[in-house]
Amino acid sequence: MDEPLKHLMQELGNAINESLSESDRIAEAIGEIKKAGYDVFLVLEATIGFNRRDEDAEDETESIEVIEEEEPQPPPVQKFETTGKMRFTSQDHRFLRALKIAVDEEK
């Protein structure tokens, strides 16, 4: 990463920290939590992405996007349905019995 970009990123971080520390609303909320008898630790995480634009790009405005990270969502539960019947050989039955797995046999 080049030095000018590092400097700009540092300036952005400083601006975000300054905004948070000067926010009356945040200070009031933290004050209420402290009054309730709790210590407060505020940790905010932001992902900031940078893409170098093409020199030929028509849009000359600089944009910086701040993306809030979301809590990871659990994967969707997969449901399986049987679509038919299985036939086990005598070897299959012996193997399953050796594993102490009972197989219901239809007559």
Buried (B, 14 or more C-beta within 10 A) or exposed (E): EEEEEEEBBEEBEEEBEEEEEEEEEEEEEBEEEEEEEEEEEEEEEEEEEEEEEEEEEEEEEEEEEEEEEEEEEEEEEEEEEEEEEEEEEEEEEEEEEEEEEEEEEEE
